[in-house]
Amino acid sequence: MSGGKMEVVRAGALTTIQDLGRFGHASLGVPRSGALDQPAHRLANRLVGNPADAATLETTLTGVAVRVTQAVVVAVTGAPAPVRVNDRPAAWAEPVYLPAGAVLSVGTVTSGLRSYVAVSGGITVPSTLGSRSTDLLSGLGPAPLRDGDTVAVGVPGGRPMRSDTVAWQAPPSELVLPVLLGPRDDWFTRAAVDTLASARFWVSSKSNRIALRTDGPVLERAVHREMASEGMVVGAIQVPPEGKPVVFLADSPTTGGYPVIGVVPENRLAAAAQAVPGLPVRFGPIHRRRRI
């Protein structure tokens, strides 16, 4: 039994297909990928009765419009945005019924950056290395969607639920990222570590799914020699030669040749998915490594 198809009427600024990510391949240089705002992705799937690992659409800033060939239930979460069905207003963060042939339109966000569209049955593009996620760094997975593209939808298997039974966190007005120092904090001056802990930074317009880049104070290095490439984790705060912290996100490389001054815990990175350019950023509290 087929779950039908979804046609992209308007792809928006950037719409990709994402699930929970591509695990277990870092040794091959394959990034994790997956939804940047995992809580929003999971909530959208719960609202339409999907398991958490079902693939959703991750939109950026200007939303998306899609037409379905069979009746489905959809939900839009993440960054708040106007939702319309056949040009009539519909609920955001609620299960919405779409009859066959209907067009769901998600408009420009009112706050935050990325919205998530789940459809009952999930999006069933072919899996690559165990995931349906688009990886913008390596090019694995489906390409970003374009106007006129068609994707398959699976067969619904669960019961939609209402949003008054779940919690949702609004996009931040200031991004606060706790930091565990290391492994290369000793490559930086004490003043640089103090600056990271106390100064205000801002989200750079050069940020993307690979990394959240910042503008603001420069972190001065105490060690200036070149460093051999080392393994990287999601949340690593790498500092390139210009001295501006860069926080690695889902599509980031698995190795890097610049020192990592600290790491943001992965469970605190969801807010970074909704961080628009110019948003204030603070790194703190700073947790220092125990010296043995």
Secondary structure by P-SEA (a helix, b strand, c coil): cccccccccccccbbbbbccccccccccccccccccaaaaaaaaaaaaccccccbbbbbccccbbbbbcccbbbbbcccbbbbbccccccccccbbbbcccbbbbbcccccccbbbbbccccccccccccccccccccccccccccccbbbbbccccbbbbbcccccccccccbbbbbbbcccccccccaaaaaaaacbbbbbbccccccccccccbbbbbcccccccbbbbccccccccccbbbbbbcccccccccccccccccccccccccccccccbbbcccccccccc
